[in-house]
Amino acid sequence: MEDKKNEILSAYQFRHACKVFDTNQKISDENFHFILETGRLSPSSFGLEPWRFVVVQEQELREKLKPVAGGAQRQLPTSSHLLFILTRRESELKFDSEYVTKLMKEVQKMPEEVVKFVSNMYRMFTEIELENNEQLIYEWACKQSYIAMGNMMTAAAQIGIDSCPVEGIDREKVASIFHDEGIMNKHEFGVACLVAFGYRSEDPHRQKTRQSIEEIVVWR
Ligand SMILES: Cc1cc2nc3c(=O)[nH]c(=O)nc-3n(C[C@H](O)[C@H](O)[C@H](O)COP(=O)(O)O)c2cc1C
């Protein structure tokens, strides 16, 4: 147990926002699928899995994205795998949308009467908590996507793979590029963020800094 805990904590220490990756080292397909699997298995509110993962490996497309990804200038050309996390928009997440209905029936395999019950609860949740507001619903869905992102970065670190989460992108412009490329429909999905994966080309320039546990935890 102690060994396991130390191993996990050292992965958290190992993970840092890697700025430049070693272009000579590629993540194996098997390892990258392992990372994706931890994203797939991530939890989401009502189990709606509002994410979609786009892995951009084509150099030409990466070049196209460079001017609209200011926060990833060094990661974009050097990362072994560049993963964009898309999130479903409000229309896709309506209680009676094709997506939600299919998810409950075909993925979660709910019987008809359970679908009715859960989708009614979900309808009330979106009406009361999220005010049926397009932006609030989209942001709520993005929160779920960030859980998958965190899990994938931690899993990567546990097998010695570096990563960098990036929000420094012009989301609308990235969405338009993906839309024009036929990667996604921008009326159905938005671009939440990206994560670059690979192997560091040098050790981090600075020590990991965090507030102490006492500063961030309240016990009552
Ligand atoms: C949601 C999110 C967005 C981030 N956006 C960027 C970014 O656009 N570019 C970048 O180089 N780092 C980005 N970072 C990395 C943070 O700056 C970094 O995680 C933080 O400074 C802590 O350092 P550490 O991850 O090395 O421990 C982002 C991190 C998170 C969680």
The ligand as a Gaussian input file, in Angstrom:
#p B3LYP/6-31G(d) Opt

LIG

0 1
 C       -6.943000      24.729000     -17.400000
 C       -5.484000      25.002000     -17.593000
 C       -5.069000      25.824000     -18.632000
 C       -3.696000      26.036000     -18.874000
 N       -3.298000      26.754000     -19.982000
 C       -1.987000      26.804000     -20.295000
 C       -1.557000      27.399000     -21.516000
 O       -2.355000      27.911000     -22.301000
 N       -0.228000      27.360000     -21.806000
 C        0.694000      26.796000     -20.958000
 O        1.890000      26.767000     -21.291000
 N        0.315000      26.258000     -19.772000
 C       -0.991000      26.238000     -19.431000
 N       -1.391000      25.648000     -18.239000
 C       -0.380000      25.112000     -17.315000
 C       -0.312000      25.872000     -15.998000
 O        0.315000      27.107000     -16.190000
 C        0.440000      25.002000     -14.966000
 O       -0.267000      23.809000     -14.797000
 C        0.581000      25.690000     -13.601000
 O        1.403000      26.821000     -13.713000
 C        1.157000      24.763000     -12.543000
 O        2.401000      24.237000     -12.927000
 P        2.677000      22.679000     -13.070000
 O        1.544000      22.129000     -13.905000
 O        3.988000      22.615000     -13.817000
 O        2.729000      22.084000     -11.723000
 C       -2.736000      25.467000     -17.986000
 C       -3.189000      24.671000     -16.909000
 C       -4.527000      24.423000     -16.734000
 C       -4.960000      23.488000     -15.631000

